[in-house]
Amino acid sequence: MIEFAFWLLSYVVPFLAVLTVIVFVHEMGHYLVARWNGVAIQTFSIGFGRELVGWNDRHGTRWRISAIPLGGYVRFLGDMNEASVPDPEASARIDPALAPHLFVNKSVWQRIAVVAAGPIANVILTFLILYALLLGYGRYSIPPVIGEVLPESVAATAGIESGDRILAVDGYAVRGFEDFQRYVATSPERQVAVELERDGASQTLTLVPEAVDVEDRFGNNQRIGRIGVTRDVSETDVTLYRPGPIEAIGMTVEEIRFIIQRTAAFLGDFFVGRGDVEQLGGPVKVAKVSGEVASLGVVALINLMALLSLNIGIFNLLPVPMLDGGHLLYYLIEAVRGRPLSMKVQEMGFRFGFALVMGLMVFTLFNDTVFAHFGILR
């Protein structure tokens, strides 16, 4: 019983706290833009399944907290289900006075705005968190100067030398050696362009970090890129940098751009056969990571929330029916054709999307539990 309580408090509670905030912000994005466009909203739910707590607001929307806390949804009046599949017979059953307020009767651009608002809300949440942490805590940094280049390493082959000052990697500014390490580590077996300064002159070198498996402080296996450079660090090398409010905006936007680009590259690896399935994770793995990060403190957990929010926003934009990106794909096709796709085509797409999403969930759960149990992930 004590072990179960420890597991519950250490892993499940932090995971649900992070997920609830992210889902609430995502669905609130849909809700607010829908409300601004005069859409009648039937339900705003955090979680799925049986309602635990609920109430109706003055607009007639049912706000509810449901039994399965793994997601949420906003259901518009006239939707067939929680996935916002339109009901073609809704107009005939509903009071004619409400017909202009049905989501399906709004213009295609209004529907695009409503659907896109969820992922955009996730991006805004990520920006606000990262921006606030940067302003409030600053960042510790060490000069981005190469110490030693290991013989016959990737860096040596590319022409990097001791004393070189790194300026940028793939166009991302390098403000400290930790930036250089991170940009290289997130590019295993992918070509990167390194801009450096040597003897007062700048030059750009291209190289491909080799992929290596390392264990983090919690014993989790990570596949990262490495080029074979080191740097000795003394206390005098470490400085705390606090950017101003304007500079912090640019730094935060660049960080978000970097995360999006690296996430897209990670997903792209699976389409060309270079992806490492061991790095994919589902709810179990996210819960485990949330618990581990929570042990580092509230700030670390909030930072994880920002990263997960951004990744959920990106995932939802994939052009897969059932996800926001699938709805956007339908509406963009409608905008080009001048008329929506047939209900039969849309229904087939939603079934395909449902099967794909469920298959991915089953695979990641299998990856989380079975593989980890037999030590494949460690």
C-alpha positions in Angstrom: 0.0 0.0 0.0 2.8 2.4 0.8 4.6 1.6 -2.4 1.3 2.2 -4.4 0.8 5.5 -2.6 4.4 6.6 -3.5 3.9 5.6 -7.1 0.6 7.5 -7.2 2.1 10.7 -5.8 5.4 10.5 -7.6 4.2 9.6 -11.1 0.4 9.8 -11.6 -0.3 13.0 -9.8 2.4 15.1 -11.6 1.4 13.5 -15.0 -2.3 14.3 -14.5 -1.6 17.8 -13.3 0.5 18.6 -16.4 -1.9 16.9 -18.8 -5.0 18.6 -17.3 -3.5 22.1 -17.7 -2.4 21.4 -21.3 -5.8 19.9 -22.3 -7.7 22.7 -20.6 -5.7 25.4 -22.5 -6.1 23.5 -25.8 -9.8 23.1 -25.5 -10.2 26.7 -24.2 -8.6 27.8 -27.4 -11.4 26.0 -29.4 -14.0 27.3 -27.0 -13.1 31.0 -27.0 -12.8 31.3 -30.8 -16.0 29.3 -31.3 -17.8 31.6 -28.8 -16.4 34.7 -30.6 -17.8 33.3 -33.9 -21.3 32.7 -32.4 -21.1 28.9 -32.4 -23.4 27.1 -30.0 -21.3 24.9 -27.7 -22.9 21.8 -26.1 -20.2 20.5 -23.9 -16.7 21.4 -22.5 -15.2 18.3 -21.0 -11.9 17.6 -19.3 -11.5 13.8 -19.6 -13.7 11.2 -21.3 -16.3 8.8 -20.2 -18.8 9.1 -17.3 -19.3 12.6 -15.8 -18.0 13.1 -12.3 -18.7 16.7 -11.8 -20.6 19.1 -14.1 -22.6 22.3 -14.3 -24.4 24.4 -17.0 -23.5 28.0 -17.7 -25.8 30.7 -18.8 -25.1 30.0 -22.5 -26.3 26.4 -22.1 -22.8 24.8 -22.3 -22.3 21.8 -20.0 -18.9 22.0 -18.2 -17.8 18.6 -17.0 -15.0 16.7 -15.4 -15.1 13.1 -16.6 -13.8 9.8 -15.2 -11.0 9.1 -17.7 -8.5 12.0 -17.3 -6.6 11.4 -20.6 -7.6 14.3 -22.8 -10.8 16.3 -23.3 -13.0 17.8 -25.9 -15.3 20.7 -26.9 -18.5 19.4 -28.5 -20.5 21.8 -30.6 -24.3 21.7 -31.0 -25.0 19.6 -34.0 -21.9 17.4 -33.8 -22.4 13.7 -34.1 -19.8 12.9 -31.4 -16.9 14.2 -29.4 -14.6 14.2 -32.4 -16.7 17.0 -34.0 -17.9 14.8 -36.8 -20.9 16.9 -38.2 -24.3 15.4 -38.1 -26.0 16.0 -41.5 -29.5 15.6 -39.9 -28.8 18.0 -37.0 -30.4 21.0 -38.8 -33.7 19.2 -39.2 -33.9 18.3 -35.5 -32.8 21.5 -34.0 -34.8 24.7 -33.4 -34.5 26.7 -36.7 -33.5 29.8 -34.5 -30.4 27.9 -33.6 -29.4 26.9 -37.1 -27.1 29.9 -37.7 -25.2 29.0 -34.5 -24.4 25.4 -35.7 -20.7 24.9 -36.3 -21.4 23.2 -39.6 -23.3 26.3 -40.8 -20.4 28.7 -40.2 -18.2 29.8 -43.0 -15.2 27.6 -43.9 -12.8 30.3 -42.7 -14.6 30.5 -39.3 -14.4 26.7 -38.9 -10.7 26.9 -39.8 -10.2 29.5 -37.1 -12.0 27.5 -34.5 -10.1 24.3 -35.2 -6.7 26.0 -35.4 -7.3 27.8 -32.1 -6.5 24.7 -30.0 -3.0 24.1 -31.3 -2.3 27.8 -31.3 -3.4 28.0 -27.7 -0.8 25.3 -26.9 1.9 27.3 -28.6 0.9 30.4 -26.7 1.1 28.5 -23.4 4.5 27.3 -24.3 5.6 30.8 -25.2 4.3 32.3 -21.9 5.9 29.6 -19.8 9.3 29.8 -21.4 9.2 33.6 -21.5 8.3 33.9 -17.9 11.0 31.4 -16.8 13.6 33.2 -18.9 12.7 36.6 -17.4 12.3 35.3 -13.9 15.3 33.0 -13.6 17.6 33.9 -16.5 20.0 31.2 -17.7 23.4 30.0 -16.6 25.9 29.9 -19.4 29.5 29.2 -20.2 31.5 30.7 -23.2 30.9 28.6 -26.4 34.6 28.0 -26.9 36.0 24.6 -27.9 38.4 23.1 -25.4 39.7 19.8 -26.8 38.9 18.1 -30.1 39.2 14.3 -29.8 41.5 12.7 -32.5 39.7 11.1 -35.4 36.4 12.3 -34.2 33.6 13.8 -36.3 34.7 17.3 -35.2 38.3 16.7 -36.1 37.4 15.3 -39.5 35.2 18.4 -40.1 38.0 20.8 -39.3 36.9 22.1 -35.8 39.9 23.1 -33.7 40.6 23.9 -30.1 39.9 27.6 -29.4 37.2 27.9 -32.0 34.3 30.0 -30.8 30.9 28.6 -31.9 28.5 31.3 -33.3 25.6 29.3 -34.6 24.3 25.8 -35.5 21.9 25.5 -38.4 21.1 29.2 -38.0 20.3 29.0 -34.3 22.4 31.4 -32.3 24.8 29.8 -29.8 25.0 32.0 -26.7 26.7 29.4 -24.6 28.5 26.0 -24.8 25.4 24.4 -23.5 23.5 25.6 -26.6 26.1 24.0 -28.8 25.9 20.7 -27.0 22.1 20.7 -27.2 21.9 21.5 -30.9 24.4 18.7 -31.7 22.8 16.2 -29.3 19.4 16.6 -30.9 20.8 15.9 -34.4 22.1 12.3 -34.4 23.0 11.2 -37.9 21.7 14.4 -39.4 23.8 17.0 -41.2 24.3 20.3 -39.3 26.0 23.5 -40.3 28.3 24.9 -37.6 29.3 28.6 -37.9 32.4 29.4 -35.9 34.9 32.2 -35.4 38.7 31.5 -35.7 41.4 34.2 -35.6 38.8 36.9 -36.0 37.2 35.4 -39.1 34.0 33.4 -39.3 33.5 30.3 -41.3 30.9 27.5 -41.7 31.6 23.8 -41.5 29.2 20.9 -42.1 29.3 17.7 -40.2 27.1 14.7 -39.2 27.0 13.9 -35.5 27.3 10.2 -34.8 24.5 8.5 -32.9 25.3 7.2 -29.4 23.2 5.7 -26.6 23.6 7.3 -23.2 21.7 7.0 -19.9 20.3 10.1 -18.2 20.3 10.6 -14.5 17.2 8.5 -14.1 18.6 5.5 -16.0 16.6 6.2 -19.2 18.2 5.4 -22.5 18.6 8.3 -24.8 19.9 8.4 -28.4 21.9 11.6 -29.0 24.3 13.1 -31.4 28.0 13.5 -30.5 31.0 15.0 -32.4 33.9 14.5 -30.0 34.6 17.9 -28.4 35.1 18.7 -24.7 35.5 21.8 -22.6 36.8 22.2 -19.1 34.6 24.4 -16.9 35.6 26.3 -13.8 33.4 28.4 -11.5 34.6 31.6 -13.1 33.3 30.4 -16.5 29.7 30.1 -15.4 27.7 33.3 -15.6 24.0 34.1 -15.1 22.5 35.9 -18.0 19.3 37.8 -17.6 17.9 39.1 -20.9 15.6 42.2 -21.1 11.9 41.8 -21.9 12.4 42.5 -25.6 15.4 40.3 -26.1 13.6 37.5 -24.1 10.8 37.5 -26.7 13.3 36.8 -29.5 15.1 34.1 -27.5 11.8 32.4 -26.6 10.6 32.5 -30.2 13.9 31.0 -31.4 13.6 28.3 -28.7 10.1 27.4 -29.9 11.2 27.4 -33.5 14.1 25.0 -32.6 11.8 22.6 -30.7 9.3 22.5 -33.7 12.1 22.0 -36.2 13.7 19.2 -34.2 10.3 17.5 -33.5 9.6 17.6 -37.2 13.0 16.1 -38.0 12.4 13.4 -35.4 9.0 12.5 -37.0 10.5 12.7 -40.4 13.1 10.1 -39.5 10.4 7.5 -39.3 9.3 8.1 -42.8 12.8 7.4 -44.2 13.5 4.4 -41.9 15.9 6.1 -39.5 13.6 6.4 -36.6 14.3 4.7 -33.3 11.1 3.2 -32.0 12.6 3.0 -28.5 12.4 6.8 -28.3 8.6 6.8 -28.9 6.6 7.1 -25.7 2.9 7.0 -24.7 1.0 7.9 -21.6 3.0 5.5 -19.4 6.4 6.9 -20.5 5.1 10.5 -20.2 3.9 9.8 -16.7 7.2 8.3 -15.8 9.1 11.3 -17.2 6.7 13.7 -15.4 7.4 12.0 -12.1 11.1 12.1 -12.6 11.1 15.7 -13.6 8.8 16.6 -10.7 11.5 15.2 -8.4 13.8 18.0 -9.7 11.3 20.7 -8.5 8.3 22.7 -9.6 10.2 24.8 -12.1 11.4 21.7 -14.0 7.9 20.3 -14.1 6.5 23.6 -15.4 9.3 23.6 -18.1 8.2 20.1 -19.1 4.6 21.3 -19.3 5.7 23.9 -21.8 7.5 21.3 -24.0 4.6 18.8 -23.9 2.1 21.6 -24.7 4.1 22.5 -27.8 4.5 18.9 -28.9 0.8 18.2 -28.4 0.0 21.2 -30.4 2.3 20.0 -33.2 0.9 16.5 -33.1 -2.7 17.8 -33.3 -1.8 19.6 -36.6 -0.8 16.4 -38.4 -3.2 15.9 -41.3 -4.9 12.9 -39.8 -8.7 12.8 -39.6 -9.8 12.7 -35.9 -7.0 15.3 -35.1 -7.3 19.0 -35.6 -5.0 18.8 -38.6 -7.4 16.4 -40.3 -10.3 18.8 -39.8 -8.2 21.6 -41.2 -7.3 19.5 -44.2 -11.0 18.9 -44.9 -11.8 22.6 -44.6 -8.9 23.7 -46.8 -10.0 21.3 -49.5 -13.5 22.8 -49.1 -12.1 26.3 -49.5 -10.4 25.3 -52.7 -13.3 23.3 -54.2 -16.0 25.7 -53.1 -17.9 22.8 -51.5 -17.2 20.3 -48.7 -16.2 16.7 -49.3 -19.1 14.2 -49.2 -20.1 12.8 -45.9 -19.2 9.4 -47.1 -15.6 10.5 -47.8 -15.4 12.4 -44.5 -16.7 9.4 -42.6 -14.2 7.0 -44.2 -11.4 9.5 -43.3 -12.5 9.7 -39.7 -12.6 5.9 -39.5 -9.1 5.7 -40.9 -7.9 8.4 -38.6 -9.4 6.7 -35.6 -7.7 3.4 -36.5 -4.4 5.2 -37.0 -4.5 7.1 -33.7 -5.7 4.1 -31.7 -2.9 2.0 -33.4 -0.3 4.6 -32.4 -1.7 4.6 -28.8 -1.5 0.8 -28.6 2.0 0.8 -30.0 3.3 3.4 -27.7 1.7 1.7 -24.7 3.3 -1.6 -25.8 6.6 0.3 -26.2 6.2 1.8 -22.7 5.3 -1.4 -20.8 6.4 -4.6 -22.5 9.7 -3.3 -23.9 10.6 -1.6 -20.7 9.7 -4.7 -18.6 12.2 -6.8 -20.6 14.9 -4.2 -20.4 14.9 -3.2 -24.0 14.6 0.5 -23.2 17.4 0.5 -20.7 
